[in-house]
Amino acid sequence: MASRFLDGQLSQNASYANSITVAATTTPALFGTLGLDISNAGTNRTNVHFSATVTLATVLAVLGTAEITIVRNGSVLVYSGTTTTPATLLTEVSFTVSGVDFNVPTTPNFVTYQAFIAVTGIGVSVNRVGPESFQAIAYASP
């Protein structure tokens, strides 16, 4: 038996390349929030599939890392992924992650997800330039 679609949402902070210029920080910065109605899951196992994309531009030629984290209901870390930021002056890189939050509790029957981005490195000078998006789909498994 196939999984049953429950809900899907998209949070799009910046739709186009170079549509924003926001300094990336070492403190995780929120770039996407969405909520999913899972009230029709019943007693079936609920899984949430998600993906997130952030585009970064280096202002100075420094080597660092970027980390996207996904949090459920404001406090439950469900995913984190890292990549190296380019050590080349004025270079852009799109960073995309995808994953699944397995066996999501169905109480409460509305869950929120948030996506954050943080960068680290010596003398980090990286901007978020867009696009930035975060999407999730909830399924009830048989």
ZATIMAR-716855 format. One line per field, with one value per residue: residue in one letter; z, x, y of N, C-alpha, C, O in turn; residue number from 1. Coordinates in nm, 3 decimals, padded with zeros to 5 digits, m for minus. Each point is the difference from the previous one (the first is absolute). Layout:
% residues N
r = [A|...]
n_up = [Z|...]
n_east = [X|...]
n_north = [Y|...]
ca_up = [Z|...]
ca_east = [X|...]
ca_north = [Y|...]
c_up = [Z|...]
c_east = [X|...]
c_north = [Y|...]
o_up = [Z|...]
o_east = [X|...]
o_north = [Y|...]
k = [NUM|...]
% end
This chain:
% residues 142
r = [M|A|S|R|F|L|D|G|Q|L|S|Q|N|A|S|Y|A|N|S|I|T|V|A|A|T|T|T|P|A|L|F|G|T|L|G|L|D|I|S|N|A|G|T|N|R|T|N|V|H|F|S|A|T|V|T|L|A|T|V|L|A|V|L|G|T|A|E|I|T|I|V|R|N|G|S|V|L|V|Y|S|G|T|T|T|T|P|A|T|L|L|T|E|V|S|F|T|V|S|G|V|D|F|N|V|P|T|T|P|N|F|V|T|Y|Q|A|F|I|A|V|T|G|I|G|V|S|V|N|R|V|G|P|E|S|F|Q|A|I|A|Y|A|S|P]
n_up = [00.000|m00.147|m00.046|00.218|m00.205|00.091|m00.024|m00.088|00.058|m00.030|00.029|m00.068|00.075|m00.110|m00.092|00.078|m00.204|00.171|00.080|00.041|00.173|00.005|00.140|m00.126|00.097|00.158|00.001|00.120|m00.221|00.132|m00.068|00.188|m00.088|00.125|m00.115|00.170|m00.183|00.222|m00.030|m00.198|00.149|00.124|m00.057|m00.171|m00.091|00.169|m00.218|00.103|m00.184|00.025|m00.035|m00.016|m00.035|m00.011|m00.036|m00.044|00.133|m00.133|00.221|00.164|m00.056|00.033|00.124|m00.126|00.183|m00.130|00.132|m00.110|00.090|00.056|m00.006|00.150|m00.115|m00.184|m00.022|m00.138|00.121|m00.182|00.030|m00.076|m00.078|m00.050|00.021|m00.174|00.169|m00.162|m00.081|m00.064|m00.050|00.166|00.191|m00.201|00.187|m00.167|00.158|m00.087|00.103|00.053|00.041|00.156|m00.006|00.081|m00.109|m00.190|00.168|00.058|00.143|m00.082|00.009|00.163|m00.207|00.176|m00.187|00.102|m00.135|00.054|00.026|m00.040|00.078|m00.119|00.184|m00.084|00.177|00.153|m00.207|00.149|m00.224|00.133|m00.146|00.128|00.028|00.053|00.032|00.028|m00.028|00.008|00.029|00.025|00.115|m00.113|00.179|m00.195]
n_east = [00.084|m00.139|00.203|m00.037|m00.068|00.184|00.223|m00.086|00.217|m00.083|00.215|m00.135|00.193|00.076|m00.127|00.080|00.063|00.133|m00.116|00.175|m00.046|00.035|00.031|00.157|m00.153|00.125|m00.079|m00.044|00.044|m00.140|m00.028|m00.017|m00.188|00.003|m00.190|00.028|m00.131|00.030|m00.119|00.083|00.137|m00.126|m00.085|m00.091|00.119|00.087|m00.050|00.189|m00.126|00.221|m00.074|00.224|m00.099|00.219|m00.077|00.180|00.014|00.146|00.012|m00.007|00.204|m00.217|00.169|m00.166|m00.115|m00.086|m00.119|m00.040|m00.121|m00.018|m00.144|00.020|m00.174|00.112|m00.077|m00.170|00.186|m00.055|00.076|00.154|00.007|00.160|00.055|00.107|00.067|m00.125|00.162|m00.214|00.183|m00.124|00.018|m00.076|m00.125|m00.034|m00.128|00.068|m00.189|00.086|m00.219|00.084|m00.203|00.172|m00.156|m00.067|00.110|m00.129|00.170|m00.118|m00.212|00.105|00.067|00.136|m00.001|00.186|m00.010|00.162|00.043|00.148|00.081|00.127|00.102|00.189|m00.058|m00.112|00.021|m00.163|m00.012|m00.159|00.036|m00.002|m00.185|m00.208|00.090|m00.223|00.096|m00.224|00.092|m00.215|00.132|m00.182|00.124|00.027]
n_north = [m00.118|00.093|00.089|00.052|00.061|00.095|m00.006|00.186|m00.008|00.208|m00.052|00.166|m00.090|m00.179|00.160|00.194|m00.067|m00.059|m00.174|m00.136|00.135|m00.222|00.173|m00.100|m00.136|00.103|00.210|m00.185|m00.019|00.115|m00.215|m00.121|00.090|m00.186|00.034|m00.145|00.010|m00.017|00.188|00.058|00.096|00.138|m00.198|00.115|m00.168|00.121|00.021|00.065|00.030|m00.030|00.210|m00.023|00.200|m00.054|00.208|m00.131|00.181|m00.106|00.048|m00.153|00.067|m00.057|m00.079|m00.080|00.061|m00.161|00.137|m00.193|00.168|m00.218|00.176|m00.169|00.081|00.069|m00.211|m00.040|m00.040|00.121|00.212|m00.145|00.210|m00.150|00.216|m00.088|00.133|00.088|m00.134|00.020|00.116|00.091|m00.118|m00.066|00.016|m00.149|00.095|m00.197|00.062|m00.201|00.033|m00.139|00.094|m00.123|m00.118|00.096|00.102|m00.174|m00.028|00.169|00.077|00.114|m00.056|00.036|00.123|m00.077|00.181|m00.149|00.220|m00.165|00.195|m00.142|00.074|m00.086|00.124|m00.121|m00.084|m00.042|m00.008|00.089|m00.169|m00.182|m00.122|00.073|m00.202|00.025|m00.200|00.025|m00.206|00.062|m00.146|m00.067|m00.052|m00.109]
ca_up = [00.000|m00.015|00.100|m00.028|00.015|00.104|m00.019|m00.052|00.008|m00.049|00.053|m00.096|00.051|m00.113|m00.117|m00.113|00.025|00.033|00.036|00.136|00.048|00.146|00.053|00.071|00.133|00.068|00.071|m00.099|m00.041|m00.057|m00.137|m00.045|00.100|m00.057|00.086|m00.070|00.065|m00.005|00.076|m00.069|00.000|00.077|00.076|m00.091|00.018|m00.079|m00.040|m00.067|m00.093|m00.013|m00.064|00.021|m00.081|00.029|m00.084|00.073|m00.078|00.082|m00.021|00.013|m00.029|00.124|00.004|00.113|m00.022|00.016|00.053|00.002|00.099|m00.006|00.135|00.011|00.113|00.072|00.088|m00.032|m00.116|m00.079|m00.108|m00.024|m00.107|m00.016|m00.122|00.007|m00.080|m00.089|00.045|m00.116|00.007|m00.081|m00.057|00.052|00.008|00.049|00.097|00.012|00.081|00.000|00.099|00.047|00.144|00.010|00.117|00.063|00.091|m00.056|00.100|m00.059|m00.138|m00.088|00.034|m00.069|m00.033|m00.026|m00.061|00.041|m00.064|00.075|m00.062|00.092|m00.064|00.045|m00.081|m00.092|m00.065|m00.095|m00.007|m00.058|m00.114|m00.065|00.064|00.125|00.010|00.092|m00.026|00.070|m00.030|00.101|m00.049|00.094|m00.055|00.041]
ca_east = [m00.084|00.080|m00.014|m00.108|00.035|m00.073|00.010|00.127|00.013|00.123|00.039|00.097|00.051|00.053|m00.033|00.091|00.142|00.041|m00.117|00.021|00.138|m00.008|00.124|m00.013|00.059|00.030|m00.122|m00.098|m00.100|m00.122|m00.033|m00.124|m00.091|m00.124|m00.080|m00.066|m00.116|00.011|m00.116|m00.061|00.093|m00.056|00.100|00.110|00.128|00.010|00.134|00.005|00.112|00.027|00.123|00.027|00.109|00.050|00.113|00.095|00.104|00.114|00.042|00.145|00.048|00.026|m00.055|m00.090|m00.106|m00.139|m00.084|m00.146|m00.065|m00.145|m00.052|m00.144|m00.072|00.081|00.107|00.049|00.087|m00.028|00.096|00.101|00.094|00.102|00.080|00.110|m00.018|00.115|00.109|00.030|m00.066|m00.119|m00.051|m00.130|m00.025|m00.132|00.011|m00.131|m00.009|m00.131|m00.005|m00.130|m00.025|m00.076|m00.086|m00.037|m00.115|m00.121|m00.056|m00.119|m00.025|00.056|00.143|00.073|00.140|00.077|00.131|00.098|00.132|00.110|00.132|00.113|00.130|00.081|m00.025|m00.109|m00.069|m00.088|m00.135|m00.110|m00.038|m00.119|m00.128|m00.013|m00.132|m00.015|m00.129|m00.021|m00.122|m00.029|m00.065|m00.037|00.040|m00.092]
ca_north = [00.118|00.123|00.106|00.094|00.141|00.071|00.145|00.048|00.145|00.059|00.131|00.052|00.127|00.077|m00.081|00.015|00.019|00.136|00.082|00.050|00.004|m00.011|m00.056|m00.128|00.012|m00.125|m00.035|m00.047|00.099|m00.058|00.042|m00.062|m00.057|m00.049|m00.087|m00.111|m00.061|m00.146|m00.050|m00.115|m00.114|m00.111|m00.075|m00.035|00.068|00.124|00.042|00.130|00.013|00.143|00.046|00.142|00.054|00.134|00.036|00.083|00.064|00.040|00.138|m00.012|m00.135|m00.072|m00.134|m00.017|m00.098|00.044|m00.108|00.015|m00.086|m00.006|m00.020|m00.023|00.059|00.097|m00.048|m00.135|m00.002|m00.120|m00.016|00.103|m00.032|00.104|00.007|00.096|00.120|00.013|00.087|00.082|00.130|00.026|m00.124|m00.041|m00.143|m00.038|m00.108|m00.063|m00.122|m00.066|m00.106|m00.046|m00.012|m00.123|m00.025|00.127|m00.015|00.061|00.091|00.062|m00.040|00.103|00.011|00.106|m00.026|00.121|m00.022|00.100|m00.005|00.062|m00.020|00.010|00.013|00.113|00.118|m00.031|00.110|m00.070|00.053|m00.077|00.083|m00.053|m00.028|m00.076|m00.063|m00.112|m00.066|m00.127|m00.074|m00.103|m00.120|m00.105|m00.130|m00.108]
c_up = [00.000|00.116|m00.045|00.029|00.108|m00.024|m00.056|00.003|m00.052|00.067|m00.089|00.047|m00.111|m00.125|m00.110|00.046|00.023|00.031|00.143|00.024|00.151|00.048|00.072|00.132|00.057|00.084|m00.104|m00.027|m00.069|m00.143|m00.052|00.115|m00.073|00.100|m00.083|00.085|m00.016|00.074|m00.066|m00.004|00.070|00.081|m00.087|00.034|m00.092|m00.026|m00.072|m00.082|m00.022|m00.084|00.021|m00.084|00.046|m00.096|00.073|m00.097|00.094|m00.039|00.007|m00.026|00.129|m00.007|00.124|m00.030|00.015|00.047|m00.006|00.104|m00.016|00.139|m00.006|00.128|00.091|00.081|m00.038|m00.129|m00.077|m00.112|00.006|m00.109|m00.016|m00.136|00.022|m00.084|m00.084|00.056|m00.116|00.009|m00.098|m00.074|00.066|00.001|00.053|00.082|00.022|00.085|m00.019|00.100|00.037|00.153|00.015|00.129|00.079|00.093|m00.057|00.103|00.035|m00.148|m00.102|00.044|m00.079|m00.022|m00.032|m00.057|00.036|m00.078|00.090|m00.075|00.106|m00.081|00.052|m00.094|m00.100|m00.053|m00.115|00.007|m00.052|m00.112|m00.074|m00.124|00.132|00.004|00.091|m00.025|00.072|m00.040|00.104|m00.064|00.117|m00.066|00.051|00.116]
c_east = [00.089|m00.022|m00.107|00.046|m00.087|m00.001|00.138|00.003|00.136|00.020|00.112|00.044|00.052|m00.014|00.106|00.145|00.028|m00.117|00.008|00.150|m00.008|00.129|m00.031|00.077|00.033|m00.118|m00.102|m00.108|m00.115|m00.019|m00.127|m00.079|m00.124|m00.071|m00.072|m00.113|00.011|m00.117|m00.065|00.091|m00.061|00.108|00.119|00.126|00.005|00.145|m00.010|00.128|00.022|00.126|00.012|00.120|00.033|00.115|00.085|00.102|00.113|00.041|00.152|00.038|00.041|m00.065|m00.086|m00.099|m00.135|m00.079|m00.146|m00.052|m00.151|m00.050|m00.151|m00.053|00.090|00.116|00.060|00.083|m00.025|00.102|00.103|00.094|00.099|00.068|00.111|m00.035|00.125|00.104|00.047|m00.083|m00.116|m00.051|m00.134|m00.010|m00.142|00.017|m00.140|00.011|m00.138|00.006|m00.143|m00.001|m00.094|m00.081|m00.031|m00.118|m00.122|m00.077|00.108|m00.015|00.035|00.145|00.062|00.145|00.065|00.136|00.091|00.129|00.100|00.129|00.108|00.127|00.073|m00.025|m00.112|m00.064|m00.080|m00.137|m00.096|m00.056|m00.125|00.035|00.014|m00.140|00.005|m00.136|m00.007|m00.134|m00.016|m00.079|m00.038|00.035|m00.095|00.058]
c_north = [00.124|00.095|00.097|00.142|00.064|00.151|00.033|00.151|00.043|00.135|00.052|00.139|00.090|m00.087|00.000|00.013|00.149|00.093|00.054|00.012|00.008|m00.065|m00.131|00.013|m00.137|m00.047|m00.047|00.105|m00.071|00.049|m00.066|m00.058|m00.049|m00.091|m00.104|m00.057|m00.151|m00.067|m00.122|m00.123|m00.120|m00.069|m00.041|00.079|00.122|00.033|00.133|00.006|00.149|00.024|00.150|00.040|00.141|00.025|00.103|00.059|00.041|00.142|00.007|m00.145|m00.069|m00.137|m00.014|m00.111|00.069|m00.120|00.039|m00.097|00.012|m00.040|m00.019|00.062|00.085|m00.054|m00.136|00.007|m00.130|m00.021|00.113|m00.049|00.114|m00.011|00.101|00.122|00.021|00.097|00.085|00.128|00.008|m00.123|m00.033|m00.151|m00.022|m00.126|m00.056|m00.126|m00.060|m00.114|m00.034|00.000|m00.119|m00.005|00.127|m00.024|00.074|00.082|00.099|m00.037|00.108|00.018|00.114|m00.044|00.134|m00.040|00.117|m00.019|00.072|m00.027|00.015|00.013|00.122|00.117|m00.020|00.128|m00.059|00.064|m00.105|00.086|m00.050|m00.078|m00.075|m00.058|m00.120|m00.060|m00.133|m00.059|m00.110|m00.113|m00.090|m00.133|m00.108|m00.081]
o_up = [00.070|00.068|m00.119|00.109|00.001|00.002|00.020|m00.027|m00.007|00.013|m00.004|m00.017|00.008|m00.006|m00.081|00.114|m00.071|m00.026|00.038|m00.072|00.058|m00.047|00.088|00.007|m00.051|00.033|m00.099|00.093|m00.090|m00.026|m00.111|00.087|m00.088|00.094|m00.112|00.119|m00.111|00.043|00.069|m00.072|m00.031|00.060|00.046|00.056|m00.117|00.092|m00.077|00.053|m00.021|m00.016|00.015|m00.017|00.023|m00.022|00.050|m00.101|00.100|m00.118|m00.074|00.017|00.036|m00.061|00.110|m00.098|00.067|m00.043|00.049|00.000|m00.033|00.058|m00.073|00.106|00.122|00.044|00.052|m00.108|00.055|m00.059|00.038|m00.006|00.017|m00.063|00.091|m00.114|00.043|00.061|m00.017|00.027|m00.116|m00.120|00.120|m00.087|00.099|m00.041|00.049|m00.014|m00.032|00.020|m00.058|00.063|m00.032|00.103|00.121|m00.042|m00.050|m00.026|00.055|m00.063|m00.118|00.115|m00.113|00.079|m00.060|00.041|m00.011|m00.044|00.055|m00.067|00.098|m00.120|00.060|m00.121|m00.113|00.077|m00.114|00.108|m00.083|00.023|m00.091|m00.064|00.028|m00.013|00.023|00.003|00.025|m00.029|00.030|m00.079|00.101|m00.112|00.112|00.047]
o_east = [00.101|m00.103|m00.026|00.051|m00.121|m00.105|00.096|m00.101|00.093|m00.094|00.108|m00.074|m00.015|00.055|00.004|00.028|m00.052|00.008|m00.079|00.081|m00.020|00.037|m00.086|00.102|m00.046|m00.010|m00.021|m00.064|00.020|00.006|m00.044|00.056|m00.051|00.062|m00.042|00.016|m00.010|00.010|m00.066|m00.029|00.035|00.084|00.090|m00.005|m00.039|00.082|m00.093|00.111|m00.096|00.084|m00.100|00.094|m00.089|00.083|m00.050|00.034|m00.024|00.010|00.064|m00.082|00.118|m00.105|00.044|00.015|m00.013|00.024|m00.040|00.035|m00.052|00.047|m00.070|00.061|m00.017|00.084|00.107|m00.054|00.016|00.005|m00.031|00.034|m00.036|00.001|m00.007|m00.046|00.110|m00.035|00.120|m00.120|00.011|m00.029|m00.018|00.055|m00.041|00.066|m00.088|00.093|m00.096|00.105|m00.096|00.095|m00.118|00.041|00.019|m00.101|00.013|m00.111|00.102|00.093|m00.036|00.026|m00.039|00.057|m00.061|00.059|m00.039|00.031|m00.029|00.014|m00.016|00.003|m00.060|00.018|00.008|m00.035|00.044|m00.050|00.036|m00.040|m00.049|00.103|00.102|m00.099|00.106|m00.101|00.101|m00.096|00.095|m00.092|00.071|m00.045|m00.051|m00.063]
o_north = [00.005|m00.004|00.015|00.028|m00.019|00.063|m00.075|00.065|m00.080|00.078|m00.058|00.098|00.122|m00.110|m00.092|00.036|00.086|00.120|00.086|m00.059|00.107|m00.108|m00.005|00.068|m00.103|m00.118|00.070|00.050|m00.083|00.120|00.030|m00.066|00.068|m00.052|00.026|m00.027|m00.053|m00.115|m00.077|m00.095|m00.114|00.067|m00.071|00.109|m00.009|00.004|00.023|m00.011|00.074|m00.089|00.070|m00.077|00.082|m00.088|00.101|m00.061|00.067|00.034|00.075|m00.090|m00.001|m00.018|00.033|m00.073|00.102|m00.113|00.106|m00.118|00.107|m00.098|00.071|m00.013|00.001|00.079|m00.035|00.021|m00.109|m00.108|00.112|m00.118|00.116|m00.105|00.082|m00.014|m00.034|00.102|00.025|m00.005|m00.039|00.007|00.017|m00.068|00.061|m00.095|00.071|m00.078|00.071|m00.061|00.051|m00.044|00.009|00.053|00.004|m00.058|00.111|00.046|m00.041|m00.050|m00.010|00.034|00.028|m00.076|00.089|m00.100|00.116|m00.110|00.106|m00.103|00.073|m00.030|00.089|m00.012|00.049|00.090|m00.004|00.029|m00.084|00.114|00.068|00.027|m00.063|00.072|m00.060|00.070|m00.065|00.072|m00.072|00.022|m00.004|m00.028|00.008|m00.094]
k = [1|2|3|4|5|6|7|8|9|10|11|12|13|14|15|16|17|18|19|20|21|22|23|24|25|26|27|28|29|30|31|32|33|34|35|36|37|38|39|40|41|42|43|44|45|46|47|48|49|50|51|52|53|54|55|56|57|58|59|60|61|62|63|64|65|66|67|68|69|70|71|72|73|74|75|76|77|78|79|80|81|82|83|84|85|86|87|88|89|90|91|92|93|94|95|96|97|98|99|100|101|102|103|104|105|106|107|108|109|110|111|112|113|114|115|116|117|118|119|120|121|122|123|124|125|126|127|128|129|130|131|132|133|134|135|136|137|138|139|140|141|142]
% end
